[in-house]
Amino acid sequence: MKQLVALALGLFFTASAAMAQKYIIIDTRYIFDKMPEYKQVQTAVSNTAATWQKEIDLKQEVLDKAYDEYDSQQSMLSADARRKKEDDLFKKERELRDLQKKRFGFEGDLFKKRQELMNPLQEKVNRAVQKLVIEKGYDLVLDKSEGKSIIFADPKLDKSDEVLKLLSVK
């Protein structure tokens, strides 16, 4: 009986080892940081953001001056003129906040610009990873760049440098 149990356990562990999946870990952030094209994308995104921020800053200055002007003239204005001026100021302030949200908000213009410029790089890395997976017969690829789901990974499993070689990046 003991021999039968030992044989069954031995077969179970042998079958488990034979069916084990081959997996690797990559770090896309590390890969992107090594790519010259990524630095160009970052520069383009930063320049666009700076241009849009200057536009918003100028509009904020105009709005601040309008508020200062209103404060200095408020006592001399009639109730109707004051209300009209306040409505105009609130409208301009709302337009400025809408512009900020449109440019820098969640899924705003900056997010879309970054995505548009990063798509070709992401596809290039994905193709290299696919090539590596096919060549080496891996079953699973994990990305540790986000770091939320991988607590520890043996450095031997990290194949980011192999992906960089396939991308011809040093």
C-alpha positions in Angstrom: 0.0 0.0 0.0 2.8 2.4 0.9 4.5 1.6 -2.4 1.3 2.4 -4.3 0.9 5.7 -2.6 4.6 6.6 -3.2 4.2 5.6 -6.8 1.1 7.7 -7.2 2.8 10.7 -5.6 5.8 10.2 -7.8 3.7 10.1 -10.9 1.7 13.2 -9.8 4.9 15.3 -9.2 6.4 14.1 -12.5 3.3 15.0 -14.4 3.1 18.4 -12.7 6.7 19.1 -13.6 6.1 18.1 -17.2 3.1 20.4 -17.5 4.8 23.4 -15.8 4.5 26.6 -17.8 7.6 28.5 -18.9 7.3 32.1 -17.9 9.3 35.3 -18.0 9.2 38.7 -16.4 10.0 41.9 -18.3 10.1 45.5 -17.2 8.6 47.7 -19.9 9.6 50.9 -18.0 13.2 49.8 -18.1 12.9 48.9 -21.8 11.3 52.2 -22.7 13.9 54.2 -20.7 16.7 52.5 -22.8 14.9 53.4 -26.1 16.0 56.7 -27.8 12.5 57.1 -29.3 11.0 57.1 -25.8 13.1 60.1 -24.9 11.9 61.9 -28.0 8.3 61.1 -27.0 8.8 62.4 -23.5 10.4 65.6 -24.9 7.5 66.1 -27.3 4.9 65.6 -24.6 6.7 67.9 -22.2 6.9 70.6 -24.9 3.2 70.3 -25.7 2.4 70.5 -22.0 4.5 73.6 -21.5 2.9 75.3 -24.4 -0.6 74.5 -23.1 0.4 75.6 -19.6 1.6 79.0 -20.9 -1.7 79.4 -22.7 -3.6 78.7 -19.4 -1.3 81.0 -17.4 -1.9 83.9 -19.8 -5.6 83.4 -19.5 -5.3 83.3 -15.7 -3.4 86.6 -15.7 -6.1 88.2 -17.8 -8.7 86.8 -15.4 -6.8 88.0 -12.4 -6.6 91.5 -13.8 -10.3 91.5 -14.6 -11.0 90.5 -10.9 -8.7 93.3 -9.7 -10.4 95.8 -12.0 -13.8 94.7 -10.7 -12.7 95.0 -7.1 -11.6 98.5 -7.6 -14.7 99.6 -9.5 -17.3 97.5 -7.5 -18.4 100.3 -5.3 -19.1 102.7 -8.2 -21.2 100.2 -10.2 -24.9 99.9 -10.1 -26.4 96.6 -8.9 -27.2 95.5 -12.5 -23.7 96.5 -13.8 -22.1 94.6 -10.8 -24.2 91.5 -11.5 -23.4 91.6 -15.2 -19.7 92.0 -14.4 -19.7 89.2 -11.9 -21.5 86.9 -14.4 -18.9 87.7 -17.0 -16.1 87.0 -14.5 -17.6 83.7 -13.5 -18.1 82.7 -17.1 -14.4 83.5 -17.9 -13.3 81.5 -14.8 -15.5 78.5 -15.9 -14.0 78.7 -19.4 -10.5 78.7 -17.9 -11.3 75.6 -15.7 -12.8 73.8 -18.7 -9.7 74.5 -20.7 -7.5 73.2 -17.9 -9.7 70.1 -17.7 -9.7 69.6 -21.5 -5.9 69.9 -21.7 -4.7 68.2 -18.5 -7.7 66.4 -17.1 -8.3 62.6 -17.0 -8.2 61.4 -20.6 -7.6 65.0 -21.7 -5.6 66.3 -24.7 -2.2 65.6 -22.9 -3.3 62.0 -22.1 -4.4 61.5 -25.7 -1.2 63.0 -27.1 1.0 60.8 -24.9 -1.0 57.8 -26.0 -0.8 58.7 -29.7 3.0 59.1 -29.5 3.5 56.0 -27.3 1.4 53.6 -29.4 4.1 52.9 -32.0 6.7 52.3 -29.3 4.4 50.0 -27.4 3.6 48.0 -30.6 7.4 47.8 -31.3 8.0 46.4 -27.8 5.1 44.0 -28.1 6.4 42.6 -31.4 9.8 42.0 -29.8 8.2 40.3 -26.8 6.1 38.1 -29.2 9.2 37.2 -31.1 11.0 36.2 -27.9 8.0 34.2 -26.7 7.8 32.3 -30.0 11.6 31.7 -30.2 12.0 30.5 -26.7 8.6 28.9 -26.2 7.4 30.9 -23.2 3.8 30.4 -22.0 3.4 33.5 -19.9 4.9 37.0 -19.8 4.6 39.2 -16.7 5.4 42.9 -16.6 7.0 44.1 -13.4 7.0 47.8 -14.3 3.8 48.5 -12.5 4.9 46.5 -9.6 1.6 46.1 -7.9 1.0 42.4 -8.6 4.6 41.1 -8.4 6.0 41.2 -4.9 9.3 39.4 -5.7 10.8 38.0 -8.9 14.1 36.1 -9.3 16.3 38.4 -11.4 17.1 35.3 -13.6 13.5 35.5 -14.9 13.9 39.1 -16.1 14.3 39.0 -19.9 14.1 42.8 -20.4 17.6 42.9 -21.8 16.8 40.2 -24.3 13.8 42.3 -25.5 16.2 45.2 -25.9 18.5 43.1 -28.0 15.7 42.2 -30.3 14.9 45.9 -30.5 18.6 46.6 -31.3 18.8 48.9 -28.3 21.9 49.0 -26.1 
